[in-house]
Amino acid sequence: MSILVIGATGTIGSLITQRLADAGAEVKALVRQAGKRAFAPGVTEVVADLTDVPSMRAALSSVRTLFLLNAVTPDEVTQALITLNLAREAGIERIVYLSVIHADTFVDVPHFTGKQTVERMLESLDIPATILRPAYFMQNDHRVQSTIQDYSVYPMPIGSAGVSMIDARDIADVAVAELLRRDKACAALDPLTLELVGPHALTGASVAKIWSAALGREIAYGGDDVAAFEAQLASYGPTWLAYDMRLMMAGIQRLGMQTSEGAVDKLQALIGHPLRSYEDFVREAVAQV
């Protein structure tokens, strides 16, 4: 029996796949096209599509443990619910699902509410699963690094309420710990929900200062204009996604992305090392240019 990683070619999924293989687990990586990404020795590619039921039935056969990460797409909820129903059909009782922090409060953001719907299915049907609720990924800022360095502006409108950004590598470490814990258990374990946050709450202004220190020159915060942010995204991507991201940023400005006291200590105990800071992330990003 093996661990199937759905989302294996993405930033987090590829880290999880590699680290599971390093731990000696039997790993299958779900891909839509064979050979799209090079995996670690011993990782088996499984070609399937989340909207194609026969291929998913085949992919889930002889699987003991499942990691589910859905990309933000218009049919994200359909993909997730079909996959989880087919997992139940296959008798899989060890699941780790990547959701998002505050999915129950960012109710106007499509991909947040979609993940909350999936959480509701897991909880209502008492499916043995770990639900991971990460805050904003530090690695999202790789996409705007050229803007920061070329124009001296941090353009993400995260506001001043405070965002406890988390490094994708720490998300992967938590996911791997939970996948192995569930996979090695003699029987299905109780459901668990974990909020995944970084060690510090950041604001647009404080993030700009961190980039300023790393680059040795002043970087300004671009401000809280979510309409301009949407327009910029829509200029090179789908308009539905640009609007979804606008709503997310408006929610972050209004509510922030922080978690309860003690969460950082709990996560560090689980993964066995300190959570990575945004300062560390920026220094690495600048050094790699």
Wavefront OBJ file of the C-alpha trace (Angstrom):
o trace
v 0.000 0.000 0.000
v 1.204 3.488 -0.763
v 0.755 7.220 -0.243
v -0.805 9.036 -3.204
v 0.077 12.725 -3.555
v -2.434 14.798 -5.515
v -0.893 18.106 -6.540
v 2.516 16.471 -6.792
v 3.924 18.753 -9.492
v 3.296 22.025 -7.641
v 5.430 23.928 -5.148
v 4.165 22.155 -2.032
v 3.259 18.813 -3.586
v 6.708 18.352 -5.095
v 8.330 19.044 -1.725
v 6.015 16.543 -0.042
v 6.699 13.888 -2.665
v 10.460 14.307 -2.322
v 10.419 14.242 1.470
v 8.174 11.199 1.647
v 10.538 9.384 -0.706
v 13.500 10.469 1.420
v 11.706 8.981 4.446
v 11.442 5.636 2.664
v 7.696 5.749 2.016
v 6.125 4.120 -1.010
v 4.949 7.172 -2.934
v 2.712 7.650 -5.949
v 2.527 11.043 -7.658
v -0.640 11.936 -9.530
v 0.035 13.683 -12.848
v -2.121 14.553 -15.829
v 0.761 14.027 -18.229
v 3.553 11.500 -17.815
v 7.038 12.957 -17.616
v 5.923 16.480 -16.727
v 8.297 16.609 -13.754
v 11.288 14.581 -12.616
v 10.558 12.809 -9.338
v 12.854 11.155 -6.832
v 13.918 7.569 -7.489
v 11.228 5.193 -6.313
v 8.331 7.616 -6.829
v 5.745 6.127 -9.169
v 3.860 8.376 -11.561
v 0.131 7.758 -11.803
v -1.586 9.412 -14.763
v -5.135 10.556 -13.996
v -7.424 13.575 -14.097
v -9.487 14.690 -11.107
v -12.540 15.148 -13.341
v -12.195 11.717 -14.983
v -13.782 9.180 -12.645
v -12.421 5.948 -14.194
v -8.844 7.233 -14.116
v -9.275 8.370 -10.505
v -10.728 5.009 -9.474
v -7.642 3.353 -10.904
v -5.317 5.875 -9.253
v -6.873 5.348 -5.821
v -6.760 1.564 -5.968
v -4.129 -0.003 -3.684
v -3.619 3.362 -1.952
v -3.472 3.445 1.844
v -3.000 7.186 2.475
v -4.020 10.243 0.457
v -2.729 13.803 0.272
v -5.176 16.123 -1.488
v -4.198 19.546 -2.779
v -6.521 21.167 -5.303
v -5.374 23.983 -7.547
v -7.526 27.123 -7.521
v -9.779 26.459 -10.520
v -13.454 27.132 -11.290
v -14.286 23.459 -10.614
v -12.068 23.050 -7.534
v -14.955 21.938 -5.299
v -16.179 19.357 -7.807
v -12.680 17.930 -8.147
v -12.224 17.660 -4.387
v -15.626 16.160 -3.593
v -15.369 13.579 -6.373
v -11.874 12.608 -5.223
v -12.918 12.235 -1.580
v -16.014 10.245 -2.467
v -13.925 7.917 -4.611
v -11.411 7.621 -1.756
v -14.242 6.543 0.572
v -15.378 4.080 -2.077
v -11.838 2.666 -2.175
v -11.790 2.323 1.621
v -9.068 4.935 2.201
v -9.154 6.068 5.834
v -5.962 8.089 6.025
v -6.252 11.529 4.442
v -4.446 14.865 4.682
v -6.275 17.764 3.009
v -4.733 21.169 2.287
v -7.348 23.833 2.990
v -6.760 27.501 3.893
v -6.784 29.504 7.107
v -10.010 31.343 7.993
v -12.012 29.568 5.284
v -15.062 29.971 7.500
v -14.666 33.749 7.854
v -13.551 34.781 4.350
v -16.998 33.736 3.162
v -17.068 35.986 0.080
v -13.823 34.592 -1.373
v -14.640 31.765 -3.818
v -11.659 29.506 -3.245
v -11.882 29.942 0.548
v -15.561 29.022 0.629
v -14.843 26.118 -1.706
v -12.312 24.706 0.729
v -14.733 25.258 3.602
v -17.269 23.140 1.684
v -14.702 20.337 1.435
v -13.931 20.651 5.142
v -17.646 20.393 5.870
v -17.826 17.137 3.925
v -14.886 15.662 5.826
v -16.338 16.680 9.181
v -19.969 15.779 8.449
v -19.100 12.305 7.201
v -16.543 11.800 9.996
v -13.804 10.983 7.490
v -10.491 10.350 9.306
v -8.427 13.261 8.036
v -5.969 15.942 8.977
v -7.100 19.325 7.683
v -4.221 21.742 7.165
v -5.166 25.430 7.102
v -2.172 27.467 5.897
v -1.936 31.238 5.860
v -0.438 33.185 2.942
v 2.584 31.385 1.448
v 5.863 33.304 1.544
v 6.678 31.761 -1.844
v 3.798 33.728 -3.392
v 6.162 36.697 -3.244
v 8.588 35.056 -5.677
v 6.095 36.146 -8.334
v 6.579 39.813 -7.495
v 10.302 39.785 -6.726
v 11.193 41.346 -10.078
v 8.707 44.163 -9.415
v 10.247 44.737 -5.991
v 13.786 44.823 -7.327
v 13.115 46.728 -10.561
v 10.625 49.319 -9.269
v 11.419 49.459 -5.516
v 7.814 48.703 -4.569
v 6.262 45.805 -2.688
v 3.005 45.429 -4.659
v 0.962 42.893 -2.668
v -1.868 44.820 -0.914
v -1.788 42.904 2.376
v -2.664 45.927 4.514
v -1.929 46.427 8.185
v -4.093 43.901 10.060
v -1.241 41.378 10.164
v -0.475 38.276 8.079
v 1.455 35.372 9.615
v 3.013 34.215 6.338
v 4.364 30.667 6.269
v 7.159 29.170 4.211
v 6.006 26.451 1.796
v 8.797 24.219 3.093
v 7.281 24.333 6.574
v 3.860 23.487 5.149
v 5.425 20.487 3.430
v 7.156 19.410 6.655
v 3.851 19.458 8.550
v 2.071 17.586 5.767
v 4.757 14.905 5.643
v 4.688 14.471 9.421
v 0.913 13.979 9.333
v 0.961 11.690 6.304
v 3.549 9.428 7.907
v 1.767 9.492 11.265
v -1.482 8.402 9.666
v 0.131 5.945 7.260
v 2.047 4.142 10.006
v -0.879 3.925 12.430
v -2.436 0.532 13.043
v -5.928 1.948 12.458
v -7.569 5.139 11.289
v -6.776 8.069 13.589
v -9.125 10.744 14.879
v -9.698 13.853 12.744
v -7.325 16.764 13.352
v -7.242 20.375 12.190
v -4.045 22.444 12.212
v -3.639 26.119 11.410
v -0.315 26.680 9.651
v 1.277 30.065 10.262
v 4.709 31.619 10.297
v 6.442 32.956 13.400
v 5.569 36.646 12.898
v 2.585 38.732 11.824
v 3.587 40.978 8.914
v 2.096 44.093 7.358
v 2.650 45.691 3.978
v 4.906 48.281 5.587
v 6.949 45.750 7.588
v 7.422 43.514 4.534
v 8.708 46.521 2.569
v 11.226 47.217 5.369
v 12.472 43.624 5.239
v 13.061 43.895 1.485
v 14.731 47.285 2.045
v 17.198 45.760 4.519
v 17.981 42.843 2.209
v 18.481 44.997 -0.886
v 20.227 47.902 0.837
v 17.837 50.522 -0.538
v 14.371 51.757 0.232
v 11.452 49.633 -0.894
v 8.030 51.259 -0.548
v 4.744 49.559 0.200
v 2.478 49.927 -2.825
v -0.661 50.532 -0.797
v -4.057 48.931 -0.285
v -5.727 49.514 -3.685
v -7.302 46.129 -4.422
v -8.986 47.407 -7.608
v -5.602 48.217 -9.120
v -4.310 44.837 -7.920
v -7.191 43.079 -9.687
v -6.610 45.041 -12.894
v -2.921 44.109 -12.904
v -3.676 40.401 -12.451
v -6.411 40.493 -15.091
v -3.986 41.957 -17.618
v -2.173 38.626 -17.908
v -4.473 35.996 -16.357
v -8.104 34.868 -16.054
v -10.451 37.595 -14.840
v -12.268 35.203 -12.491
v -8.969 34.447 -10.734
v -8.006 38.121 -10.567
v -11.312 38.921 -8.890
v -10.959 35.985 -6.489
v -7.507 37.288 -5.473
v -8.910 40.802 -5.059
v -11.538 39.502 -2.657
v -8.882 37.580 -0.745
v -6.711 40.681 -0.369
v -9.692 42.730 0.782
v -10.365 40.066 3.419
v -6.738 40.085 4.532
v -6.845 43.863 4.908
v -10.068 43.631 6.905
v -9.441 40.575 9.067
v -5.772 39.724 8.828
v -4.378 36.182 8.777
v -3.288 35.300 12.273
v -3.952 32.360 14.548
v -4.386 31.481 18.184
v -1.718 31.637 20.855
v 0.471 28.561 21.020
v 0.070 27.563 17.364
v 3.686 28.331 16.486
v 5.014 26.244 19.383
v 2.748 23.357 18.391
v 3.948 23.407 14.783
v 7.613 23.639 15.763
v 7.214 20.651 18.075
v 5.558 18.703 15.254
v 8.238 19.343 12.624
v 11.203 19.410 14.995
v 12.715 22.744 13.951
v 11.938 26.484 14.141
v 9.537 27.875 11.572
v 11.292 29.849 8.858
v 10.980 33.619 9.073
v 10.092 35.998 6.264
v 13.512 37.636 6.737
v 15.147 34.271 5.986
v 12.945 33.821 2.924
v 13.853 37.265 1.546
v 17.580 36.824 2.143
v 17.496 33.513 0.253
v 15.428 35.012 -2.572
v 17.841 37.908 -3.012
v 20.894 35.642 -2.869
v 19.534 33.440 -5.663
v 19.167 36.277 -8.177
l 1 2 3 4 5 6 7 8 9 10 11 12 13 14 15 16 17 18 19 20 21 22 23 24 25 26 27 28 29 30 31 32 33 34 35 36 37 38 39 40 41 42 43 44 45 46 47 48 49 50 51 52 53 54 55 56 57 58 59 60 61 62 63 64 65 66 67 68 69 70 71 72 73 74 75 76 77 78 79 80 81 82 83 84 85 86 87 88 89 90 91 92 93 94 95 96 97 98 99 100 101 102 103 104 105 106 107 108 109 110 111 112 113 114 115 116 117 118 119 120 121 122 123 124 125 126 127 128 129 130 131 132 133 134 135 136 137 138 139 140 141 142 143 144 145 146 147 148 149 150 151 152 153 154 155 156 157 158 159 160 161 162 163 164 165 166 167 168 169 170 171 172 173 174 175 176 177 178 179 180 181 182 183 184 185 186 187 188 189 190 191 192 193 194 195 196 197 198 199 200 201 202 203 204 205 206 207 208 209 210 211 212 213 214 215 216 217 218 219 220 221 222 223 224 225 226 227 228 229 230 231 232 233 234 235 236 237 238 239 240 241 242 243 244 245 246 247 248 249 250 251 252 253 254 255 256 257 258 259 260 261 262 263 264 265 266 267 268 269 270 271 272 273 274 275 276 277 278 279 280 281 282 283 284 285 286 287 288 289
